[in-house]
Amino acid sequence: MLVLFDILLKLIQVYSTVLIIYLLMSWFPNARETTIGRFLSRICEPYLEPFRRIIPPFGMIDFSPIVALLVLQFAGNGLGQLFSWLAF
């Protein structure tokens, strides 16, 4: 059981890193049109899309990815707390 929690924590960390890389790609012209950009889009957009529907952009700034990352981090922290509680 503890191995499952450890794997889930690692997956959340990896997905957070992938999400940050995908978001940073928007700063570079045509980066999302590359093979890697399209691959990351298929992985990240399904998670980001519900946040984009709920949180509208303010002018040219889209805050929904920040909220999506925070939710992911809160989930990881909650899982980590549960993991540490079950480990003892």
HURA-V874824 format. One record per pair of residues at least 24 apart in sequence whose C-alpha atoms are under 10 Angstrom apart, sorted by sequence separation. I is the first residue (numbers start at 0). J is the second residue. D is the distance in Angstrom with one decimal. If there is no record, write none. Layout:
# HURA-V874824
((I/J/D) (I/J/D))
This chain:
# HURA-V874824
((18/42/8.6) (19/43/9.7) (17/42/8.7) (18/43/6.2) (46/71/10.0) (17/43/7.9) (18/44/9.2) (14/42/8.9) (15/43/9.7) (18/46/9.4) (14/43/8.5) (18/47/9.2) (22/64/7.7) (22/65/9.6) (19/64/8.9) (18/64/8.6) (19/65/9.5) (18/67/9.3) (19/68/8.2) (18/68/7.8) (15/67/9.5) (16/68/9.7) (15/68/6.8) (14/68/9.7) (15/69/9.6) (15/71/7.1) (14/71/8.8) (15/72/7.8) (12/71/8.8) (11/71/7.1) (12/72/8.3) (15/75/9.7) (11/72/7.9) (11/74/8.3) (12/75/7.7) (11/75/6.2) (10/75/9.3) (11/76/9.8) (8/74/9.1) (9/75/9.0) (8/75/6.0) (11/78/9.7) (7/75/8.3) (8/76/8.6) (8/77/9.8) (8/78/7.0) (4/75/10.0) (7/78/8.2) (8/79/6.9) (7/79/9.4) (5/78/9.1) (4/78/7.2) (5/79/8.3) (8/82/9.0) (4/79/7.9) (4/81/8.5) (5/82/7.6) (4/82/6.2) (3/82/9.5) (4/83/9.7) (1/81/9.9) (2/82/9.5) (1/82/6.8) (4/85/9.7) (0/82/9.4) (1/83/9.2) (1/85/7.6) (0/85/9.2) (1/86/7.1) (0/86/9.8))
